[in-house]
Amino acid sequence: MIVERLNTAIIQQFNLEVSMARADQIHPLASGNKYYKLKPSLEYAKDNNIKCLLSFGGAFSNHIHALALTAQKAGFDTIGIIRGEAQYADNPTLRAARNAGMKLVFVSREEYRQRANQAYIENLQNEYPSCLIIPEGGSNNLAIKGCINLAKDINTSNNNADFDVLAVASGTGATAAGLICGAKGTQSVQVYSALKDASLENRIKRFIKPCANQTYQIHQADYGGFAKISQPLLEFVWDWYEDTGILLDPIYTSKLIMRLIEQVKVGFFSRGTRICVLHSGGLQGWLGMEQRVVKLMGHSYWQKLERILANTL
Ligand SMILES: *Cc1c(COP(=O)(O)O)cnc(C)c1O
């Protein structure tokens, strides 16, 4: 894993050592944390002769996208249970999933709400007996194992640079949980929630129960709600790109860095703190946002973004 030192004016001003772990560059198909989360499930399925993988997601889901593309490459059939109407079927995320052979099943929001319900899962298993059912976001116990490996890869990069803090954006909390379990020594994990969701803490607690090392803190970073974007956020994304050459995603990492910089400015991190921020990927998420981005920032912003994405995705 490439871990890059960042040197923006704010970082220098507050005497911090900030690095970014570039999981966004790790895999051309399943960028970022999804690669680490899914890898053990793909291995489990292969070892158990399971031919099909089934999972859940919204119409712009990074997880659905990553699952479809990596599973196809590994020779699995895939089924995506998608929240909402089939009108989304031709958005860039789902088009890519379908082109990778994923069978899309659109369900109502009411049905989607049952995705973690035991009886509902049993019914689905009966309907698709040959499939391994993977929860939303890929967040099963195997994903925690995968993200323990992610922590290891971060901590053994760059000749084992020592980090005091790992900072990570969070949805289901599985990635954060894996980092918490895999953190070394006195390292703490700072978790930035992309959702307005009070149950995140309990989910993380459940995931990390078997782990010894448990130093973490949760911060709210939804900025108006999950997947909501605004003019200030998009301006921030652009400034960050100009300062660092790194494009953030609109849903997770942009909000993580925005909150982290606010914290830096009020002295949340003491001088000399060595922070490693995870770029968990998610750049494909921009493709479904053209209309919203153009409305907030105009065509020229979108065209600049498109050019960067064309060189990245
Ligand atoms: C899915 C995703 C996350 C959140 O991961 P969880 O394990 O669900 O908390 C963070 N960043 C990006 C880019 C993602 O796609």
The ligand as an SDF file (V2000), in Angstrom:
LIG
                    3D

 15 15  0  0  0  0  0  0  0  0999 V2000
  -18.1440    1.6780    1.8670 C   0  0  0  0  0  0  0  0  0  0  0  0
  -17.1940    2.8150    2.0560 C   0  0  0  0  0  0  0  0  0  0  0  0
  -16.8430    3.2840    3.3430 C   0  0  0  0  0  0  0  0  0  0  0  0
  -17.4920    2.7690    4.5940 C   0  0  0  0  0  0  0  0  0  0  0  0
  -17.0980    1.4810    4.9580 O   0  0  0  0  0  0  0  0  0  0  0  0
  -17.8260    0.7440    6.1560 P   0  0  0  0  0  0  0  0  0  0  0  0
  -17.0240   -0.4910    6.3540 O   0  0  0  0  0  0  0  0  0  0  0  0
  -19.2220    0.4080    5.7030 O   0  0  0  0  0  0  0  0  0  0  0  0
  -17.8720    1.6270    7.3270 O   0  0  0  0  0  0  0  0  0  0  0  0
  -15.8950    4.2910    3.4320 C   0  0  0  0  0  0  0  0  0  0  0  0
  -15.3470    4.8430    2.3260 N   0  0  0  0  0  0  0  0  0  0  0  0
  -15.6740    4.4400    1.0870 C   0  0  0  0  0  0  0  0  0  0  0  0
  -15.0560    5.1190   -0.0820 C   0  0  0  0  0  0  0  0  0  0  0  0
  -16.6050    3.4100    0.9060 C   0  0  0  0  0  0  0  0  0  0  0  0
  -16.9500    3.0290   -0.3370 O   0  0  0  0  0  0  0  0  0  0  0  0
  1  2  1  0
  2  3  1  0
  2 14  2  0
  3  4  1  0
  3 10  2  0
  4  5  1  0
  5  6  1  0
  6  7  2  0
  6  8  1  0
  6  9  1  0
 10 11  1  0
 11 12  2  0
 12 13  1  0
 12 14  1  0
 14 15  1  0
M  END
$$$$
